[in-house]
């Protein structure tokens, strides 16, 4: 089976296997999926700016036009040795999975197929099509752990010639990790703020990230989880007025949803009660929030949590792509989740 474990992906990307003609990059961290897909594309040996060499498709287009993906993948390159067919936004679209299965089983000699997808369950059509093929590989992307976050911090601050104190690093890590793209955006902002200094200090981190990691963001996410749209709107407006960045509020929401998702999965796999799942959570849940988290676990199904995270991840990308309307884009997604929870009771 052609698949890598999450901790093996970085090493594979440094030295991609040329025999792999179909590459699936998937997972709940959309920012990391996007970053890793681009890294693979840059090593593919084709010009990413040449429309004859690199063809970008949206999975929804492929679903609406069956055969389009196959046609592009089987087209003979005119001005280069190979073509890159780059599909974004894949999920469980039937036509996409079917055509990827065909290409993975009999890959074209002069084309690479790169697919970006959200969180795919084991056994889903798209994952199975890739994992069962000899010339295809699946690369999972999950939220950064402590070691990964340290590496990203060192990478981004190193580009700016900045060091960071141990205390500042520990504080910074508490507000990062929900989404790789958002993490890099926050670090870029921090590096810009500290331009001209030799090292990032605790005071710098407090100034740049204090609003999002504070109580206000927790209150906003609590309102989403419990379906209180008026309360959410009030807190969200207050956060923006206080200078909080929309994509950081989205990241705060993602961290809480991911934590609840992990506990929900533990409940289902081990047959635990909500209370037992909360008591066994790592890092531990603050005692004053245990009852609230138990209630959230009972109200949100695994599918609902996965769908919410998918929407939050897309929203983070959109706010980075269109910063001029980031506040409205983030509010639309967050308020939509709140209203859906309110309707569901």
C-alpha positions as CSV (number, residue, x, y, z in Angstrom):
1,X,0.0,0.0,0.0
2,X,1.5,3.4,-1.1
3,X,1.0,5.6,2.0
4,X,3.2,7.4,4.5
5,X,2.6,8.0,8.2
6,X,2.3,11.6,9.2
7,X,5.8,11.8,10.7
8,X,7.3,10.3,7.5
9,X,5.9,12.9,5.1
10,X,8.6,15.6,5.6
11,X,11.4,13.2,4.8
12,X,9.6,11.9,1.7
13,X,9.1,15.5,0.4
14,X,12.8,16.2,0.7
15,X,13.5,13.3,-1.7
16,X,10.3,12.4,-3.6
17,X,10.2,9.0,-5.2
18,X,10.1,9.5,-9.0
19,X,8.1,6.3,-9.4
20,X,5.1,7.9,-7.8
21,X,2.9,9.4,-10.6
22,X,-0.1,10.2,-8.5
23,X,0.3,12.1,-5.2
24,X,-2.5,12.7,-2.8
25,X,-1.9,15.3,0.0
26,X,-4.8,15.3,2.5
27,X,-5.7,16.0,6.0
28,X,-7.6,18.4,8.4
29,X,-4.8,21.0,8.4
30,X,-5.6,22.7,5.1
31,X,-2.7,25.2,5.4
32,X,-0.2,22.3,5.8
33,X,-1.9,20.5,2.9
34,X,-1.5,23.5,0.7
35,X,2.1,24.1,1.8
36,X,3.2,20.5,1.2
37,X,1.4,20.3,-2.2
38,X,3.3,23.4,-3.4
39,X,6.6,21.9,-2.1
40,X,6.0,18.8,-4.2
41,X,4.9,20.8,-7.2
42,X,8.1,22.9,-7.1
43,X,10.2,19.7,-7.3
44,X,8.1,18.3,-10.1
45,X,10.4,19.6,-12.8
46,X,7.8,21.7,-14.6
47,X,7.1,25.4,-14.8
48,X,4.3,26.3,-12.4
49,X,3.7,29.6,-14.3
50,X,3.3,27.9,-17.7
51,X,-0.4,27.0,-18.4
52,X,0.8,24.4,-20.9
53,X,3.0,22.6,-18.3
54,X,0.8,23.0,-15.2
55,X,-2.9,22.6,-15.3
56,X,-4.9,23.6,-12.2
57,X,-8.3,22.1,-11.7
58,X,-10.9,22.5,-8.9
59,X,-12.4,19.2,-7.8
60,X,-15.9,20.6,-8.2
61,X,-15.2,21.3,-11.9
62,X,-14.1,17.7,-12.3
63,X,-17.2,16.5,-10.6
64,X,-19.4,18.6,-12.9
65,X,-17.5,17.6,-16.0
66,X,-16.8,13.8,-15.9
67,X,-13.8,12.9,-17.9
68,X,-12.1,16.3,-17.7
69,X,-9.4,15.1,-15.3
70,X,-8.6,12.1,-17.5
71,X,-8.5,14.3,-20.6
72,X,-6.0,16.7,-19.0
73,X,-3.8,13.9,-17.5
74,X,-3.6,12.0,-20.9
75,X,-2.9,15.1,-23.0
76,X,0.5,14.8,-24.6
77,X,2.7,17.8,-23.5
78,X,3.7,20.1,-26.3
79,X,6.5,22.3,-24.9
80,X,7.9,20.2,-22.1
81,X,8.8,16.6,-21.1
82,X,5.9,16.3,-18.7
83,X,2.8,18.0,-17.4
84,X,1.6,18.6,-13.9
85,X,-2.2,18.2,-13.3
86,X,-3.0,19.9,-10.0
87,X,-6.4,19.2,-8.5
88,X,-7.5,21.2,-5.4
89,X,-10.5,21.0,-3.1
90,X,-11.0,17.3,-3.3
91,X,-13.2,15.4,-0.8
92,X,-15.3,12.4,-1.6
93,X,-16.5,13.4,-5.1
94,X,-17.4,10.2,-6.9
95,X,-16.2,11.3,-10.4
96,X,-12.8,12.5,-9.0
97,X,-12.2,9.3,-7.0
98,X,-13.2,7.2,-10.0
99,X,-10.8,9.0,-12.4
100,X,-8.0,9.1,-9.9
101,X,-8.4,5.3,-9.5
102,X,-8.0,4.9,-13.3
103,X,-4.9,7.1,-13.4
104,X,-3.3,5.5,-10.3
105,X,-3.8,2.0,-11.8
106,X,-2.4,3.0,-15.2
107,X,-0.5,6.3,-14.7
108,X,0.5,8.3,-17.8
109,X,4.2,8.3,-18.6
110,X,4.5,12.0,-19.2
111,X,2.2,13.5,-16.5
112,X,2.1,13.9,-12.7
113,X,-1.2,14.1,-10.9
114,X,-1.2,16.1,-7.6
115,X,-4.4,16.1,-5.5
116,X,-5.1,18.4,-2.5
117,X,-7.9,17.1,-0.3
118,X,-9.4,17.7,3.1
119,X,-9.7,15.1,5.9
120,X,-10.4,11.7,4.3
121,X,-11.4,8.8,6.4
122,X,-9.7,5.5,6.0
123,X,-11.5,3.5,3.4
124,X,-12.9,6.5,1.6
125,X,-12.9,6.1,-2.2
126,X,-10.2,8.6,-3.0
127,X,-7.8,7.4,-0.3
128,X,-8.4,3.8,-1.2
129,X,-7.8,4.4,-4.9
130,X,-4.3,5.9,-4.1
131,X,-3.3,3.7,-1.3
132,X,-3.9,0.5,-3.3
133,X,-1.9,1.6,-6.4
134,X,1.8,0.9,-6.9
135,X,2.6,4.2,-8.6
136,X,0.6,6.5,-6.3
137,X,1.2,7.7,-2.7
138,X,-1.0,9.3,0.0
139,X,0.6,11.9,2.3
140,X,-1.4,12.8,5.4
141,X,-1.3,16.2,7.0
142,X,-2.4,16.6,10.6
143,X,-2.2,19.6,13.0
144,X,1.3,20.4,14.1
145,X,2.5,19.0,17.4
146,X,5.0,20.7,19.6
147,X,8.1,19.6,17.7
148,X,6.6,20.6,14.4
149,X,5.7,24.1,15.8
150,X,9.2,24.5,17.1
151,X,10.5,23.8,13.6
152,X,8.2,26.3,11.9
153,X,9.1,29.0,14.6
154,X,12.8,28.5,13.9
155,X,12.2,28.5,10.1
156,X,10.2,31.7,10.0
157,X,12.1,33.7,12.6
158,X,15.4,32.4,11.2
159,X,14.5,34.0,7.8
160,X,14.3,37.3,9.6
161,X,17.6,36.8,11.5
162,X,15.7,36.5,14.8
163,X,16.2,34.3,17.8
164,X,13.6,33.8,20.5
165,X,13.9,33.4,24.3
166,X,12.7,30.1,25.9
167,X,9.9,31.9,27.8
168,X,8.7,33.7,24.6
169,X,8.8,30.4,22.7
170,X,6.7,28.6,25.3
171,X,4.1,31.4,25.3
172,X,4.0,31.6,21.5
173,X,3.4,27.9,21.1
174,X,0.2,28.1,23.1
175,X,-1.4,30.3,20.3
176,X,-0.1,28.4,17.3
177,X,-0.7,25.0,15.6
178,X,-4.3,25.0,14.5
179,X,-3.4,25.6,10.8
180,X,0.1,25.7,9.2
181,X,-0.8,28.7,7.0
182,X,-2.2,30.6,9.9
183,X,0.9,29.7,12.0
184,X,3.2,31.1,9.4
185,X,1.1,34.2,9.0
186,X,1.3,34.9,12.7
187,X,5.0,34.3,12.7
188,X,5.5,36.6,9.7
189,X,3.6,39.3,11.6
190,X,5.8,38.8,14.7
191,X,9.0,38.9,12.7
192,X,7.9,42.2,11.1
193,X,7.0,43.6,14.5
194,X,10.5,42.7,15.8
195,X,12.4,43.9,12.8
196,X,15.7,45.4,13.9
197,X,15.9,43.3,17.1
198,X,18.1,40.3,17.7
199,X,15.6,38.2,19.6
200,X,11.9,37.9,20.3
201,X,10.9,38.5,23.9
202,X,7.9,37.6,26.0
203,X,6.6,41.2,25.7
204,X,6.6,41.0,21.9
205,X,4.6,37.8,22.0
206,X,2.1,39.3,24.5
207,X,1.6,42.3,22.3
208,X,1.0,40.3,19.1
209,X,-0.9,37.3,20.3
210,X,-2.5,38.2,23.6
211,X,-5.9,39.0,22.2
212,X,-6.5,35.7,20.4
213,X,-5.2,33.5,23.2
214,X,-7.2,35.3,25.8
215,X,-10.6,34.8,27.3
216,X,-12.4,36.7,24.5
217,X,-11.7,34.1,21.8
218,X,-12.7,31.3,24.1
219,X,-16.0,33.0,24.8
220,X,-16.6,33.4,21.0
221,X,-15.9,29.7,20.4
222,X,-18.1,28.7,23.4
223,X,-21.0,30.7,21.8
224,X,-20.5,28.8,18.5
225,X,-20.4,25.4,20.2
226,X,-23.6,26.1,22.1
227,X,-25.5,27.9,19.2
228,X,-25.8,31.4,20.6
229,X,-25.6,33.7,17.5
230,X,-26.4,37.0,19.3
231,X,-23.7,36.3,21.9
232,X,-21.2,35.3,19.3
233,X,-21.8,38.4,17.2
234,X,-21.3,40.6,20.2
235,X,-18.0,39.0,21.2
236,X,-16.7,38.8,17.7
237,X,-17.3,42.5,17.1
238,X,-15.6,43.2,20.4
239,X,-12.5,41.2,19.4
240,X,-12.2,42.9,16.0
241,X,-12.6,46.3,17.7
242,X,-9.8,45.4,20.1
243,X,-7.4,44.6,17.2
244,X,-7.7,40.8,16.9
245,X,-7.0,39.4,13.5
246,X,-9.9,37.4,11.9
247,X,-7.7,34.5,10.9
248,X,-6.3,34.1,14.4
249,X,-9.9,33.9,15.8
250,X,-10.5,31.2,13.2
251,X,-7.4,29.4,14.4
252,X,-8.5,29.6,18.0
253,X,-11.8,28.0,16.9
254,X,-10.0,25.3,15.0
255,X,-7.9,24.4,18.1
256,X,-11.0,24.0,20.2
257,X,-12.9,22.0,17.6
258,X,-9.9,19.7,17.0
259,X,-9.5,19.1,20.8
260,X,-13.2,18.2,21.0
261,X,-12.9,16.0,17.8
262,X,-10.1,14.0,19.4
263,X,-12.1,13.4,22.6
264,X,-15.2,12.5,20.5
265,X,-13.1,9.9,18.6
266,X,-11.8,8.5,21.9
267,X,-15.4,8.1,23.1
268,X,-16.4,6.2,19.9
269,X,-13.3,4.0,19.7
270,X,-13.0,3.1,23.4
271,X,-16.7,3.3,24.4
272,X,-16.0,6.1,26.9
273,X,-18.5,8.4,28.4
274,X,-18.2,12.2,27.7
275,X,-17.0,12.6,31.3
276,X,-14.3,9.9,31.0
277,X,-13.1,11.4,27.7
278,X,-12.8,14.8,29.2
279,X,-10.9,13.4,32.3
280,X,-8.5,11.6,30.0
281,X,-7.8,14.5,27.7
282,X,-4.2,15.6,27.2
283,X,-3.4,18.4,27.9
284,X,-5.9,18.4,30.7
285,X,-9.1,20.4,30.5
286,X,-9.3,23.2,33.0
287,X,-11.7,22.1,35.8
288,X,-14.1,25.0,35.4
289,X,-14.6,24.1,31.7
290,X,-15.1,20.3,32.1
291,X,-18.9,20.4,32.3
292,X,-19.1,22.7,29.2
293,X,-16.8,20.4,27.2
294,X,-18.8,17.3,28.2
295,X,-22.0,19.0,26.9
296,X,-20.3,19.9,23.6
297,X,-19.1,16.3,23.2
298,X,-22.7,15.1,23.6
299,X,-24.1,17.7,21.1
300,X,-21.6,17.4,18.3
301,X,-21.2,14.3,16.3
302,X,-17.9,13.2,14.6
303,X,-19.4,14.1,11.2
304,X,-20.5,17.5,12.4
305,X,-17.1,18.3,13.9
306,X,-15.3,17.1,10.7
307,X,-17.5,19.3,8.6
308,X,-17.0,22.3,10.9
309,X,-13.2,21.9,10.7
310,X,-13.3,21.7,6.9
311,X,-15.2,25.0,6.7
312,X,-12.9,26.7,9.2
313,X,-9.8,25.5,7.3
314,X,-11.2,26.9,4.0
315,X,-12.1,30.1,5.8
316,X,-8.5,30.6,7.0
317,X,-7.2,30.2,3.4
318,X,-9.8,32.7,2.1
319,X,-8.9,35.3,4.7
320,X,-5.3,35.0,3.7
321,X,-6.2,35.3,0.0
322,X,-8.5,38.3,0.5
323,X,-7.3,40.2,3.6
324,X,-9.4,43.3,2.7
325,X,-12.6,41.4,3.6
326,X,-11.2,38.9,6.1
327,X,-13.4,40.2,8.9
328,X,-16.6,39.6,6.9
329,X,-15.4,36.2,5.6
330,X,-14.5,34.9,9.0
331,X,-17.8,36.2,10.6
332,X,-19.9,34.5,7.8
333,X,-18.4,31.1,8.5
334,X,-18.3,31.3,12.3
335,X,-21.9,32.7,12.5
336,X,-23.0,30.1,10.0
337,X,-21.7,27.3,12.4
338,X,-23.4,29.0,15.3
339,X,-26.8,29.2,13.6
340,X,-26.6,25.6,12.5
341,X,-26.0,24.5,16.0
342,X,-28.8,26.7,17.2
343,X,-31.2,25.1,14.7
344,X,-30.0,21.6,15.7
345,X,-30.9,22.4,19.4
